[in-house]
């Protein structure tokens, strides 16, 4: 299962945002990585550099590698609607992302692991593919045998996020992917137009 396994805080510092969630190390050193940190005089970034940074930020945020991300862009490009918006909607519809949004896991990395280790069901069937694309009305739940997992209980207890496109039943430990979110509902700070411009060159 291919995924990014490198340092997280370094990447977060590169973008100036805690894209992997709460990070105490990032809060302490909220400046670019490298030997000279804040003192390094960075020249004006080129248009290409800005577009590339935005694409990298989206990839790291959703935990998707280059080829998969490119495939998602091609799919978004072929579909009706605004390409950038559709691209983010496809990212948000991934099973690992929805598990994270529902609060079953505190991070997308953890959500990916829960899916891969067969703890998550979709419409009652076990699904262990993190990139599985959900459709409106799909029910995502915790497998019966996994409902007693302390990790899941702790995550649900600490989760206070509510999203309009998801519903959650804490008794059954399952939620419904009500609809594909609109761009305004997606909280991620990503300028998707820059990604479209980069891939369109």
C-alpha positions in Angstrom: 0.0 0.0 0.0 1.8 3.1 -1.2 1.7 6.2 1.0 4.0 9.0 2.2 6.0 7.9 5.2 8.4 10.7 5.6 8.6 13.5 8.2 5.3 15.3 8.8 6.3 18.5 10.6 8.9 19.3 8.0 6.2 19.2 5.3 3.8 21.3 7.4 6.5 23.9 8.0 7.2 24.0 4.2 3.6 25.0 3.6 3.2 27.1 6.7 0.1 25.1 7.7 -0.5 22.2 10.0 -1.9 20.1 7.1 -1.5 16.8 9.1 -3.6 18.0 12.0 -2.5 19.3 15.4 1.2 19.3 15.7 3.1 20.7 18.7 6.4 20.7 16.9 4.9 22.8 14.1 3.5 25.3 16.6 7.0 25.8 18.2 8.7 26.3 14.8 6.2 27.9 12.5 8.7 28.9 9.8 10.2 27.1 6.8 12.5 24.1 7.4 16.2 24.3 6.6 19.4 25.4 8.2 18.7 29.2 8.1 14.9 29.0 8.8 13.5 32.5 9.0 16.7 34.3 8.1 16.9 32.9 4.6 15.8 35.6 2.1 13.5 33.8 -0.3 13.1 35.5 -3.6 9.7 36.0 -5.3 8.3 32.6 -6.3 7.6 32.0 -9.9 4.0 31.2 -11.1 5.0 27.6 -11.7 6.4 27.3 -8.1 3.2 28.6 -6.6 1.1 26.2 -8.6 3.4 23.3 -7.8 3.3 24.1 -4.0 -0.5 24.1 -4.1 -0.6 20.7 -5.8 1.8 19.3 -3.3 -0.2 20.7 -0.4 -3.4 19.0 -1.7 -1.5 15.7 -2.2 -0.1 15.7 1.3 -3.3 16.9 2.9 -5.3 14.0 1.4 -2.5 11.4 1.6 -2.5 10.7 -2.2 0.6 10.0 -4.3 1.3 11.6 -7.6 0.0 9.0 -10.0 -3.3 8.6 -8.1 -3.7 12.3 -7.9 -3.1 12.8 -11.6 -5.7 10.1 -12.3 -8.2 11.9 -10.1 -7.5 15.2 -12.0 -8.0 13.4 -15.3 -11.3 12.1 -14.0 -12.4 15.5 -12.8 -11.3 17.0 -16.1 -13.6 14.6 -18.1 -16.6 15.2 -15.9 -19.1 18.0 -16.1 -18.7 21.0 -13.7 -15.7 23.0 -12.6 -12.6 20.8 -12.8 -10.9 22.1 -9.6 -14.1 21.8 -7.6 -14.8 18.3 -8.9 -11.2 17.3 -8.0 -11.7 18.3 -4.4 -15.0 16.6 -4.3 -13.4 13.3 -5.5 -10.8 13.7 -2.8 -13.5 14.2 -0.2 -15.5 11.2 -1.4 -12.6 8.8 -0.7 -13.4 6.3 2.0 -10.3 7.1 4.2 -11.2 10.8 4.1 -14.8 10.2 5.1 -13.7 7.9 8.0 -11.5 10.8 9.2 -14.3 13.4 8.7 -16.7 11.2 10.7 -14.3 11.2 13.6 -13.6 7.4 13.6 -9.9 8.4 13.4 -8.2 11.6 14.5 -6.0 11.7 11.3 -6.3 10.7 7.7 -3.3 8.4 8.1 -5.0 6.6 11.0 -8.2 6.4 8.9 -6.3 4.8 6.0 -4.9 2.3 8.4 -8.3 1.4 9.9 -9.7 0.9 6.3 -6.6 -1.2 5.3 -6.9 -3.4 8.4 -10.5 -4.3 7.6 -12.2 -2.4 10.5 -14.6 -0.4 8.2 -17.7 -1.4 6.4 -19.6 0.3 3.5 -23.3 -0.6 3.3 -22.7 -3.6 5.6 -19.8 -5.0 3.4 -16.2 -5.0 4.5 -14.1 -2.6 2.4 -10.3 -2.4 2.8 -9.5 0.0 -0.1 -8.8 3.5 1.2 -9.3 5.1 -2.2 -12.8 3.5 -2.5 -15.1 6.3 -3.9 -18.3 6.7 -1.9 -21.6 7.7 -3.5 -24.4 9.8 -1.9 -26.4 7.6 0.5 -23.6 5.1 1.3 -23.5 4.0 4.9 -20.0 3.9 6.5 -19.7 2.0 9.8 -17.3 0.3 12.1 -17.2 -3.5 11.8 -19.0 -5.3 14.6 -15.8 -6.9 15.9 -14.0 -3.6 15.9 -16.6 -1.5 17.8 -14.8 -2.1 21.1 -11.5 -0.8 19.8 -10.1 1.9 22.3 -8.5 3.9 19.5 -11.9 4.4 17.8 -13.7 5.2 21.1 -11.1 7.8 22.0 -11.2 9.4 18.6 -15.1 9.6 18.6 -15.0 11.0 22.2 -12.6 13.8 21.1 -14.3 14.6 17.8 -16.4 17.8 17.8 -16.5 18.5 14.1 -19.8 18.5 12.3 -20.1 18.4 8.5 -23.3 19.2 6.6 -22.8 16.4 4.1 -22.3 13.6 6.8 -24.6 12.2 9.5 -23.4 10.1 12.4 -25.2 7.6 14.7 -23.0 7.2 17.8 -25.1 4.2 19.1 -24.6 2.1 15.9 -21.2 3.6 15.2 -22.1 4.3 11.6 -22.7 7.3 9.5 -24.2 8.3 6.1 -22.4 10.0 3.3 -25.5 12.1 2.5 -24.1 14.0 -0.5 -21.0 15.1 -2.2 -19.9 18.4 -0.5 -20.1 21.7 -2.3 -16.8 23.6 -2.5 -17.9 26.1 0.1 -18.5 23.3 2.6 -15.0 21.8 2.2 -12.8 23.4 5.0 -9.4 22.7 3.4 -7.4 25.8 2.5 -6.5 24.7 -1.1 -6.6 27.0 -4.1 -7.7 24.3 -6.6 -7.6 26.7 -9.6 -3.8 26.7 -9.3 -3.7 22.9 -9.6 -5.9 23.0 -12.7 -3.6 25.6 -14.3 -0.5 23.5 -13.4 -1.9 20.3 -15.0 -3.3 22.2 -18.0 0.2 23.3 -19.2 
